[in-house]
Amino acid sequence: MHILHLSSAKTWRGGEQQIAYLIEELHTLQIPQSVLCVQDAPFASWCEEQSLSFFTYQKRSSISLKIAWQIKKIVSQKNVTHVHAHDSHFN
């Protein structure tokens, strides 16, 4: 099992804290995880501080096929089995 967490938040609020708790708990269970989040967001900094496998993207106002391609590439590269979108605004 390998989980890819998707977060589109530009700020750190309750949702990002919940993702952090989930990642920490899954880590104790030794479940491999990666994150795709917004470039230069506080969540990206947190991932770096935690030495997590993470990728970033530039958030735009519309849906981007480039991001879909990036997700596909990460899924293939990391052998991801589960993709967890943590908010409905992911684009």
C-alpha positions as CSV (number, residue, x, y, z in Angstrom):
1,M,0.0,0.0,0.0
2,H,1.2,3.5,-0.8
3,I,-1.0,6.6,-0.3
4,L,-0.8,9.8,-2.3
5,H,-2.4,12.7,-0.3
6,L,-3.6,15.6,-2.4
7,S,-4.0,19.1,-0.8
8,S,-4.8,22.3,-2.6
9,A,-4.7,24.7,0.4
10,K,-2.5,27.8,0.1
11,T,-2.7,28.3,3.9
12,W,-2.6,26.2,7.0
13,R,-6.0,25.7,8.6
14,G,-7.9,22.9,10.3
15,G,-7.9,20.7,7.2
16,E,-4.2,20.8,6.8
17,Q,-3.8,20.0,10.5
18,Q,-6.0,17.0,10.1
19,I,-3.9,15.8,7.1
20,A,-0.8,16.2,9.3
21,Y,-2.3,14.1,12.0
22,L,-3.3,11.4,9.5
23,I,0.1,11.3,8.0
24,E,1.8,11.0,11.4
25,E,-0.5,8.2,12.4
26,L,-0.1,6.3,9.2
27,H,3.7,6.7,9.5
28,T,3.5,4.9,12.9
29,L,1.8,2.1,11.1
30,Q,4.7,2.1,8.5
31,I,2.4,2.9,5.6
32,P,4.3,4.5,2.7
33,Q,2.9,8.0,1.8
34,S,3.6,10.8,-0.5
35,V,2.0,14.3,-0.8
36,L,1.1,16.6,-3.7
37,C,0.5,20.1,-2.5
38,V,0.7,23.8,-3.5
39,Q,4.1,25.2,-4.1
40,D,5.3,27.6,-1.3
41,A,2.3,26.7,0.9
42,P,2.8,26.1,4.6
43,F,1.9,22.5,4.1
44,A,4.8,22.1,1.6
45,S,7.1,23.5,4.3
46,W,5.7,21.1,6.9
47,C,6.3,18.1,4.5
48,E,9.9,19.2,4.0
49,E,10.4,19.6,7.7
50,Q,9.0,16.1,8.3
51,S,11.3,14.7,5.5
52,L,8.2,13.3,3.7
53,S,8.1,12.3,0.0
54,F,6.3,15.3,-1.5
55,F,5.7,17.1,-4.7
56,T,4.4,20.5,-5.4
57,Y,2.5,22.3,-8.1
58,Q,1.5,25.9,-9.0
59,K,-2.1,26.4,-8.2
60,R,-4.1,28.1,-10.9
61,S,-7.7,29.2,-11.0
62,S,-8.9,26.6,-13.5
63,I,-8.6,22.8,-13.8
64,S,-5.2,21.8,-15.2
65,L,-4.5,18.8,-17.2
66,K,-0.8,19.3,-16.3
67,I,-1.7,18.4,-12.7
68,A,-3.6,15.3,-13.8
69,W,-0.5,14.3,-15.7
70,Q,1.7,15.0,-12.7
71,I,-0.6,12.8,-10.5
72,K,-0.4,10.0,-13.1
73,K,3.4,10.3,-13.1
74,I,3.6,10.2,-9.2
75,V,1.3,7.2,-9.1
76,S,3.4,5.3,-11.5
77,Q,6.8,6.4,-10.0
78,K,5.8,5.6,-6.4
79,N,3.6,2.6,-7.0
80,V,0.7,4.5,-5.4
81,T,-2.3,2.3,-4.6
82,H,-4.6,4.9,-3.0
83,V,-5.1,8.6,-3.9
84,H,-6.7,10.7,-1.1
85,A,-8.0,14.1,-2.2
86,H,-8.4,16.0,1.0
87,D,-10.5,18.8,-0.3
88,S,-13.0,19.3,-3.1
89,H,-11.1,22.3,-4.6
90,F,-8.1,20.3,-5.8
91,N,-7.0,21.4,-9.2
